[in-house]
Amino acid sequence: MSPYNAAVDNTSRRDRSGAVLAPELKLRLKRLNSAAPEGVRVIATIDAANALEQFRSALELAQTPLTANAAKKICNNIKRAALRRPRRLDCTMAFSRKTIQTASAVLSQLLKSALKSMAETEESSSARRKQSPQKQRKVLIALCVQTLVALCERAAAEGSAWKYCMEYISVAADLASTSVRDLVPEVSPTFLAVKQGLISDLRSELMDGRISEASSTFASVRGSTPLRQALADSLRTMLERESSRLPISGQEWILTTLGIQHESRELSYANPADAPEIRQAAGLLLLLWDNSADNPAMHEAFERFRTLCEKHFHLYLKGQSGEITEYDSRVHEVNDGGAGRVRLTRPWIEFVDPPHSAVVLRALATLV
Protein backbone atom coordinates (compact mmCIF):
# COMPACT_ATOMS: atom_id res chain seq x y z
CA MET A 1 0.00 0.00 0.00
CA SER A 2 1.36 3.40 -0.91
CA PRO A 3 1.89 5.84 1.94
CA TYR A 4 -0.86 8.40 2.55
CA ASN A 5 0.23 11.95 3.12
CA ALA A 6 -2.27 14.50 4.44
CA ALA A 7 -1.81 18.17 5.31
CA VAL A 8 -2.58 18.71 8.97
CA ASP A 9 -4.30 21.97 9.91
CA ASN A 10 -3.24 22.91 13.45
CA THR A 11 -5.07 26.21 13.50
CA SER A 12 -8.06 24.72 15.34
CA ARG A 13 -8.92 22.08 17.91
CA ARG A 14 -12.01 20.05 18.65
CA ASP A 15 -13.56 19.99 22.09
CA ARG A 16 -15.33 16.93 23.50
CA SER A 17 -18.60 17.84 21.80
CA GLY A 18 -16.87 17.84 18.42
CA ALA A 19 -17.04 21.62 17.93
CA VAL A 20 -13.98 23.15 16.23
CA LEU A 21 -12.39 26.04 18.17
CA ALA A 22 -9.47 28.18 17.10
CA PRO A 23 -6.56 28.26 19.59
CA GLU A 24 -7.13 31.96 20.27
CA LEU A 25 -10.78 31.28 21.15
CA LYS A 26 -9.80 28.39 23.41
CA LEU A 27 -7.29 30.63 25.19
CA ARG A 28 -9.87 33.38 25.70
CA LEU A 29 -12.44 30.92 27.00
CA LYS A 30 -9.90 29.53 29.45
CA ARG A 31 -9.07 33.02 30.70
CA LEU A 32 -12.75 33.88 30.92
CA ASN A 33 -13.17 31.10 33.49
CA SER A 34 -10.01 31.95 35.39
CA ALA A 35 -9.05 34.48 38.04
CA ALA A 36 -6.57 36.15 35.68
CA PRO A 37 -6.85 39.92 35.10
CA GLU A 38 -8.64 39.18 31.82
CA GLY A 39 -11.09 36.81 33.49
CA VAL A 40 -14.30 37.32 35.43
CA ARG A 41 -13.67 39.38 38.53
CA VAL A 42 -15.65 39.96 41.71
CA ILE A 43 -16.19 43.46 43.04
CA ALA A 44 -17.31 43.32 46.67
CA THR A 45 -18.97 46.50 47.94
CA ILE A 46 -18.20 46.84 51.63
CA ASP A 47 -20.71 48.67 53.82
CA ALA A 48 -19.29 49.04 57.33
CA ALA A 49 -21.13 52.26 58.17
CA ASN A 50 -23.18 50.81 61.06
CA ALA A 51 -20.23 49.07 62.68
CA LEU A 52 -18.08 52.18 62.37
CA GLU A 53 -20.81 54.38 63.81
CA GLN A 54 -21.19 52.08 66.82
CA PHE A 55 -17.43 52.19 67.32
CA ARG A 56 -17.47 55.99 67.14
CA SER A 57 -20.18 56.17 69.81
CA ALA A 58 -18.21 53.83 72.06
CA LEU A 59 -15.10 55.90 71.50
CA GLU A 60 -16.94 59.07 72.45
CA LEU A 61 -18.26 57.54 75.68
CA ALA A 62 -15.04 55.77 76.67
CA GLN A 63 -13.72 56.76 80.12
CA THR A 64 -10.23 55.33 79.74
CA PRO A 65 -7.72 57.89 78.37
CA LEU A 66 -6.73 57.20 74.78
CA THR A 67 -2.97 57.39 74.31
CA ALA A 68 -1.32 58.33 71.03
CA ASN A 69 -0.08 54.76 70.56
CA ALA A 70 -3.57 53.35 71.14
CA ALA A 71 -5.02 55.83 68.63
CA LYS A 72 -2.41 54.81 66.03
CA LYS A 73 -3.22 51.14 66.66
CA ILE A 74 -6.92 51.78 65.99
CA CYS A 75 -6.11 53.72 62.84
CA ASN A 76 -3.80 50.98 61.59
CA ASN A 77 -6.52 48.37 62.12
CA ILE A 78 -8.95 50.41 60.01
CA LYS A 79 -6.30 50.85 57.31
CA ARG A 80 -5.51 47.12 57.24
CA ALA A 81 -9.21 46.41 56.81
CA ALA A 82 -9.23 48.71 53.78
CA LEU A 83 -6.26 46.96 52.19
CA ARG A 84 -7.19 43.37 53.08
CA ARG A 85 -8.36 41.07 50.31
CA PRO A 86 -10.20 37.77 50.76
CA ARG A 87 -7.93 34.76 50.55
CA ARG A 88 -8.08 32.52 47.47
CA LEU A 89 -10.41 34.90 45.71
CA ASP A 90 -9.50 37.40 43.03
CA CYS A 91 -11.75 40.09 44.46
CA THR A 92 -11.68 43.85 44.26
CA MET A 93 -12.75 45.66 47.44
CA ALA A 94 -15.02 48.67 46.95
CA PHE A 95 -16.22 50.70 49.93
CA SER A 96 -19.59 52.43 49.95
CA ARG A 97 -19.66 56.21 50.22
CA LYS A 98 -21.50 55.95 53.56
CA THR A 99 -18.68 53.78 54.91
CA ILE A 100 -16.07 56.39 53.97
CA GLN A 101 -18.18 59.20 55.42
CA THR A 102 -18.55 57.31 58.72
CA ALA A 103 -14.85 56.41 58.74
CA SER A 104 -14.07 60.13 58.49
CA ALA A 105 -16.28 60.78 61.53
CA VAL A 106 -14.60 57.92 63.44
CA LEU A 107 -11.12 59.27 62.75
CA SER A 108 -12.22 62.78 63.75
CA GLN A 109 -13.51 61.43 67.08
CA LEU A 110 -10.32 59.38 67.45
CA LEU A 111 -8.22 62.52 67.06
CA LYS A 112 -10.38 64.49 69.52
CA SER A 113 -10.08 61.75 72.15
CA ALA A 114 -6.33 61.38 71.62
CA LEU A 115 -5.67 65.13 71.77
CA LYS A 116 -7.71 65.40 74.97
CA SER A 117 -5.75 62.61 76.66
CA MET A 118 -2.45 63.99 75.40
CA ALA A 119 -3.28 67.44 76.77
CA GLU A 120 -4.15 65.99 80.21
CA THR A 121 -0.90 64.05 80.49
CA GLU A 122 1.39 66.47 78.69
CA GLU A 123 2.80 68.23 81.77
CA SER A 124 3.22 65.16 83.99
CA SER A 125 4.89 62.96 81.41
CA SER A 126 6.69 65.46 79.18
CA ALA A 127 10.05 64.57 80.68
CA ARG A 128 9.64 60.86 79.87
CA ARG A 129 8.37 61.35 76.29
CA LYS A 130 10.60 60.37 73.42
CA GLN A 131 8.45 62.40 71.00
CA SER A 132 7.09 65.90 71.51
CA PRO A 133 3.28 66.24 71.68
CA GLN A 134 3.34 68.27 68.45
CA LYS A 135 5.16 65.49 66.61
CA GLN A 136 2.81 62.85 68.01
CA ARG A 137 -0.20 64.83 66.80
CA LYS A 138 1.31 65.23 63.34
CA VAL A 139 2.13 61.52 63.05
CA LEU A 140 -1.39 60.51 64.12
CA ILE A 141 -3.08 62.95 61.72
CA ALA A 142 -0.86 61.78 58.83
CA LEU A 143 -1.78 58.16 59.56
CA CYS A 144 -5.50 59.01 59.64
CA VAL A 145 -5.25 60.86 56.33
CA GLN A 146 -3.42 57.93 54.73
CA THR A 147 -6.18 55.63 55.96
CA LEU A 148 -8.90 57.79 54.38
CA VAL A 149 -6.92 58.01 51.14
CA ALA A 150 -6.73 54.19 51.06
CA LEU A 151 -10.51 54.00 51.55
CA CYS A 152 -11.26 56.67 48.94
CA GLU A 153 -9.03 54.99 46.36
CA ARG A 154 -11.28 51.94 46.76
CA ALA A 155 -14.58 53.82 46.73
CA ALA A 156 -17.52 52.14 44.99
CA ALA A 157 -18.69 53.27 41.57
CA GLU A 158 -21.10 55.79 43.11
CA GLY A 159 -18.05 57.95 43.81
CA SER A 160 -18.08 61.37 45.51
CA ALA A 161 -16.06 60.14 48.49
CA TRP A 162 -12.97 62.35 48.45
CA LYS A 163 -14.76 65.31 50.03
CA TYR A 164 -14.97 63.30 53.28
CA CYS A 165 -11.20 62.94 53.26
CA MET A 166 -10.91 66.70 52.76
CA GLU A 167 -13.42 67.37 55.52
CA TYR A 168 -11.33 65.30 57.93
CA ILE A 169 -8.19 67.26 57.00
CA SER A 170 -10.01 70.55 57.73
CA VAL A 171 -11.28 69.23 61.09
CA ALA A 172 -7.80 67.96 62.00
CA ALA A 173 -6.25 71.33 61.14
CA ASP A 174 -8.71 73.10 63.43
CA LEU A 175 -8.16 70.64 66.29
CA ALA A 176 -4.38 70.83 65.98
CA SER A 177 -4.46 74.64 65.61
CA THR A 178 -2.57 74.52 62.33
CA SER A 179 -3.25 74.95 58.61
CA VAL A 180 -4.29 72.45 55.95
CA ARG A 181 -1.13 73.28 54.01
CA ASP A 182 1.01 72.35 57.04
CA LEU A 183 -0.75 68.99 57.42
CA VAL A 184 -0.75 68.16 53.70
CA PRO A 185 2.13 69.93 51.90
CA GLU A 186 1.64 70.56 48.19
CA VAL A 187 4.64 68.42 47.22
CA SER A 188 3.47 65.38 49.18
CA PRO A 189 1.98 62.26 47.49
CA THR A 190 -1.07 62.64 49.76
CA PHE A 191 -1.79 66.11 48.40
CA LEU A 192 -1.57 64.86 44.81
CA ALA A 193 -3.85 61.89 45.56
CA VAL A 194 -6.47 64.09 47.24
CA LYS A 195 -6.31 66.66 44.45
CA GLN A 196 -6.77 64.11 41.67
CA GLY A 197 -9.55 62.38 43.60
CA LEU A 198 -11.47 65.62 44.14
CA ILE A 199 -11.10 66.62 40.48
CA SER A 200 -12.33 63.20 39.34
CA ASP A 201 -15.34 63.31 41.69
CA LEU A 202 -16.21 66.86 40.65
CA ARG A 203 -16.09 65.95 36.96
CA SER A 204 -18.31 62.88 37.45
CA GLU A 205 -20.84 64.86 39.48
CA LEU A 206 -21.12 67.57 36.84
CA MET A 207 -21.33 65.09 33.97
CA ASP A 208 -24.19 63.33 35.79
CA GLY A 209 -25.95 66.58 36.63
CA ARG A 210 -25.51 66.13 40.41
CA ILE A 211 -25.12 69.83 41.10
CA SER A 212 -25.67 69.74 44.87
CA GLU A 213 -22.94 67.12 45.28
CA ALA A 214 -20.61 69.14 43.04
CA SER A 215 -21.22 72.18 45.28
CA SER A 216 -20.43 70.07 48.35
CA THR A 217 -17.20 68.75 46.83
CA PHE A 218 -16.04 72.23 45.80
CA ALA A 219 -16.92 73.65 49.24
CA SER A 220 -14.83 70.97 50.98
CA VAL A 221 -11.59 72.69 49.85
CA ARG A 222 -12.45 76.09 51.34
CA GLY A 223 -9.58 75.73 53.83
CA SER A 224 -6.92 75.06 51.18
CA THR A 225 -6.08 77.75 48.64
CA PRO A 226 -3.93 75.42 46.44
CA LEU A 227 -6.68 72.80 46.23
CA ARG A 228 -9.37 75.40 45.58
CA GLN A 229 -7.23 76.83 42.77
CA ALA A 230 -6.64 73.34 41.33
CA LEU A 231 -10.40 72.61 41.28
CA ALA A 232 -11.14 76.02 39.72
CA ASP A 233 -8.54 75.35 36.99
CA SER A 234 -10.13 71.95 36.29
CA LEU A 235 -13.55 73.64 35.95
CA ARG A 236 -12.16 76.11 33.42
CA THR A 237 -10.65 73.24 31.45
CA MET A 238 -13.98 71.38 31.48
CA LEU A 239 -15.77 74.50 30.26
CA GLU A 240 -13.28 74.95 27.41
CA ARG A 241 -13.00 71.32 26.28
CA GLU A 242 -16.11 69.46 27.41
CA SER A 243 -18.87 72.01 27.87
CA SER A 244 -20.98 70.46 25.12
CA ARG A 245 -21.09 67.16 27.05
CA LEU A 246 -22.17 68.84 30.27
CA PRO A 247 -25.84 69.33 31.18
CA ILE A 248 -26.93 72.96 30.99
CA SER A 249 -27.28 73.00 34.79
CA GLY A 250 -23.63 71.97 35.07
CA GLN A 251 -22.50 74.66 32.66
CA GLU A 252 -24.45 77.31 34.56
CA TRP A 253 -23.02 76.09 37.89
CA ILE A 254 -19.44 76.36 36.58
CA LEU A 255 -20.05 79.89 35.27
CA THR A 256 -21.52 80.96 38.61
CA THR A 257 -18.80 79.26 40.67
CA LEU A 258 -16.00 80.83 38.62
CA GLY A 259 -17.75 84.22 38.56
CA ILE A 260 -17.93 84.31 34.76
CA GLN A 261 -20.59 86.61 33.38
CA HIS A 262 -22.62 85.52 30.37
CA GLU A 263 -25.19 87.44 28.38
CA SER A 264 -28.83 86.74 29.13
CA ARG A 265 -30.61 86.89 25.80
CA GLU A 266 -33.95 85.95 24.42
CA LEU A 267 -33.73 82.85 22.28
CA SER A 268 -36.18 81.54 19.77
CA TYR A 269 -34.94 78.04 20.60
CA ALA A 270 -34.45 76.38 23.96
CA ASN A 271 -30.85 75.84 22.91
CA PRO A 272 -29.30 78.03 20.16
CA ALA A 273 -27.42 74.96 18.94
CA ASP A 274 -30.77 73.70 17.58
CA ALA A 275 -31.25 76.73 15.32
CA PRO A 276 -31.40 75.81 11.60
CA GLU A 277 -28.65 78.25 10.64
CA ILE A 278 -26.29 76.64 13.18
CA ARG A 279 -26.98 73.14 11.86
CA GLN A 280 -26.60 74.29 8.25
CA ALA A 281 -23.26 75.93 9.04
CA ALA A 282 -22.13 72.74 10.80
CA GLY A 283 -23.13 70.63 7.81
CA LEU A 284 -21.25 72.91 5.41
CA LEU A 285 -18.18 72.86 7.65
CA LEU A 286 -18.19 69.05 7.62
CA LEU A 287 -18.68 68.98 3.84
CA LEU A 288 -15.68 71.27 3.33
CA TRP A 289 -13.65 69.07 5.69
CA ASP A 290 -14.54 66.01 3.59
CA ASN A 291 -13.22 67.71 0.47
CA SER A 292 -10.35 69.73 1.95
CA ALA A 293 -7.72 67.24 0.71
CA ASP A 294 -8.86 67.40 -2.92
CA ASN A 295 -6.90 70.49 -3.89
CA PRO A 296 -5.32 73.61 -2.32
CA ALA A 297 -8.34 75.78 -3.14
CA MET A 298 -10.73 73.50 -1.23
CA HIS A 299 -8.32 73.33 1.68
CA GLU A 300 -8.16 77.13 1.84
CA ALA A 301 -11.96 77.39 1.67
CA PHE A 302 -12.25 74.91 4.53
CA GLU A 303 -9.75 76.79 6.73
CA ARG A 304 -11.48 80.14 6.08
CA PHE A 305 -14.93 78.79 6.85
CA ARG A 306 -13.69 77.01 9.98
CA THR A 307 -12.34 80.32 11.29
CA LEU A 308 -15.66 82.00 10.47
CA CYS A 309 -17.59 79.23 12.28
CA GLU A 310 -15.44 79.52 15.41
CA LYS A 311 -15.71 83.32 15.64
CA HIS A 312 -19.33 83.90 14.64
CA PHE A 313 -21.22 80.60 15.03
CA HIS A 314 -19.32 79.15 18.04
CA LEU A 315 -18.83 75.94 16.05
CA TYR A 316 -15.70 73.88 16.59
CA LEU A 317 -14.43 70.80 14.75
CA LYS A 318 -13.21 68.25 17.31
CA GLY A 319 -11.37 64.93 17.00
CA GLN A 320 -9.10 63.48 14.33
CA SER A 321 -9.91 60.87 11.71
CA GLY A 322 -8.30 57.59 12.80
CA GLU A 323 -8.18 58.57 16.46
CA ILE A 324 -8.95 55.75 18.93
CA THR A 325 -10.89 56.64 22.08
CA GLU A 326 -13.55 55.39 24.50
CA TYR A 327 -17.11 55.29 23.16
CA ASP A 328 -19.35 58.17 24.26
CA SER A 329 -22.93 58.15 22.96
CA ARG A 330 -23.08 61.95 23.20
CA VAL A 331 -20.17 62.34 20.79
CA HIS A 332 -19.89 59.16 18.71
CA GLU A 333 -22.25 57.54 16.23
CA VAL A 334 -21.57 53.81 15.72
CA ASN A 335 -23.63 51.74 13.31
CA ASP A 336 -23.12 48.39 15.04
CA GLY A 337 -23.91 49.47 18.60
CA GLY A 338 -21.78 51.32 21.07
CA ALA A 339 -19.41 49.83 23.61
CA GLY A 340 -15.72 49.82 24.41
CA ARG A 341 -13.20 51.65 22.23
CA VAL A 342 -13.91 53.16 18.81
CA ARG A 343 -11.94 54.57 15.87
CA LEU A 344 -13.14 57.86 14.40
CA THR A 345 -13.79 58.01 10.66
CA ARG A 346 -14.75 61.69 10.78
CA PRO A 347 -14.60 64.40 13.50
CA TRP A 348 -17.57 65.84 15.37
CA ILE A 349 -18.79 69.43 15.60
CA GLU A 350 -19.58 71.20 18.86
CA PHE A 351 -21.48 74.41 19.53
CA VAL A 352 -19.49 75.98 22.39
CA ASP A 353 -21.22 78.89 24.11
CA PRO A 354 -21.78 78.03 27.81
CA PRO A 355 -24.28 77.46 29.28
CA HIS A 356 -25.75 76.29 25.96
CA SER A 357 -22.91 74.14 24.61
CA ALA A 358 -23.92 71.00 22.74
CA VAL A 359 -22.75 68.48 20.15
CA VAL A 360 -24.37 69.47 16.83
CA LEU A 361 -23.05 66.65 14.62
CA ARG A 362 -21.66 63.46 16.13
CA ALA A 363 -18.51 61.75 14.91
CA LEU A 364 -18.82 58.64 12.77
CA ALA A 365 -16.90 55.79 14.37
CA THR A 366 -16.33 52.06 14.17
CA LEU A 367 -15.68 49.61 16.99
CA VAL A 368 -12.05 48.64 17.46
Secondary structure, DSSP 8 states (H G I E B T S, - for coil): ----------S-EE-TTS-EE-HHHHHHHHHHTSSSTTS--EEEEE--HHHHHHHHHHHHH--S---HHHHHHHHHHHHHHHH---TTS-EEEEE-HHHHHHHHHHHHHHHHHHHHHHHHHHHHHTTT-SS-HHHHHHHHHHHHHHHHHHHHTTB-TT---HHHHHHHHHHHHHHTTS-HHHHS-TTSHHHHHHHHHHHHHHHHHHHTT-HHHHHHHHHTTTT-HHHHHHHHHHHHHHHHHSGGGS-HHHHHHHHHHHT--------SSSSGGGSHHHHHHHHHHHHHHHHTTT-HHHHHHHHHHHHHIIIII-EEEE--TT-EEE--TTTEEETT---SEEEESS-EEEE--TTS-EEEE-EEEEE-
